[in-house]
């Protein structure tokens, strides 16, 4: 199943130098929703070598997302790992589905180069450098798409439309992304220091469900888990985020260096969150799951979501003949 435009190693379809808007900003001044995508890509390129060591949260969430596949009885022919990074999830998918073609897709060339360092027999997947909103794959050619903590950097409607296009009937999309409570301490501390944006504005779970329905997915299932990482001081918080590629890419960011006085005000404001001698960093992680319908009929018209228990019942029913 070669992608459109050449072999996987040669594929490169990117936004170029465009900006994207995530969510629905209330005013033109709400620059926390508007992301500088070239800056995002450069940040991940720059931190590819250190990413795995810093990606504690990403690893935990990825393992939980993969474990949820135990609830399905899939036998996919083609699996897409969208936002594959250094290929850890791709390797796990190749082990889980040894008869499938696994495609590791990312916009960061250096992330994919890091994924390539393992011997081919350990990798077990193809690498494609491309944009998730411009997938170089044929219509209906994929049976399973997994995406771990990529969607917060994307235009959801464009990406979900592409996922819907390439998924075969009764194909599964399973993903994680970040919700609006993520890094609330960091956002609050910076708001006490200046009026610039320092943290992305993340999209609410219900809006993500609406986007899935607009794209034609059936009965989206969404739930939220919250994680709290703790640190000795605020500099460790910032260092961890940078090492994991999470630089400030909002268009409302300050363009110059942060002065000592302003940074001291930020540090003082963050100290108000200290508990038991540690500073917290909260992450709201949205887990999502949706199927493509057997026919061209779209999913629920009301855009509602269902609970995790509903998901378990649904998947149990699918297993029964």
C-alpha positions, 0 to 999 in steps of 0.5 A: 500500500504505497502512499500517494506521491512515492515511497514512504521515505520520500514523502513530504507534504507539509503546511509550509509557513502557514499558521493555523487556528485551533478552536474558535477564538472569541475575538481577533485578539485571542491569540492563544488559539493561533499557532505558528506551525513552523515554530512548532515543527522546529521545536520538535526537530530541535528536541528530538534527541532528548524527547524520549527521556523527557516525555514522561507524561507522553509515555504514560498516556501512550501506554494507556491508549495502547492498553485500550486496544485490548477492548477491541478485536481488530485485525487491521491490514493497515495501521497509521500512527499519526504524530508518531514522533520517535516511533515508540507507539509504532513499534508497539502497534507492529508487535500487536498487529504483526500482519499489518502494515504500520505507518509512522507519520510525523511532520518532524524530520528529526523525530523520524530520524530518531525513530530510524536509529533502531534496526529495521527488524526492531522497527517493523514500520514505514516512516512517512514525513507528512502533515496529518491534514494532508495525508498521502494515503488513498481513500479507505486504505487504513483500518486503524488510526492511533494518535497520541498527544498530537491533535492539540497542535492541529486544526481539528476539522481538517485533520478529522476530515482526513482521518475520515477519508482514509479510514475504511468502513468500520475503521477505528480512530483512537486518540489522546489530546490535551484539554483546557485545564492543562497547565492551568498553573503555568497559565495563571502565573504568567497572567499575573506577570504580563498580558502575553500568551504563554500557553496554548488554549486547548479545546474542550472535550465536547467541542472535540466530539462535535468535530468528530461528528462533523467529520462523519464519525459514528458515536464518538466516545470521550473521557478525561483523565487528569495527571499532575507532575510535580517539580522542585522549582518552576525552572524544572517545569519549563525545562521539562516542557521545552525538552518535550518540544512544548515551546510557546508557539502562540501568535500572542507570545512576546517576541523579545527576551523575558526580563528578570523582573517579569520572570521574578513576578511569574515565579512568585505567582507560581509559588502560590500553587506549591503543595507539600514542598512541590510545584504542580503542573496539571495536564487534562488528557482527553481520550477519544474513540470513534468508528467510521460507519459501515455506510456513508451515513454520518454519526450522531446528529446531536454530537453527544459523547458517551461514557467509558462504560458505554464504550466497554459495552459497545466493544463487548457487543462487537466481539459477540458473533 
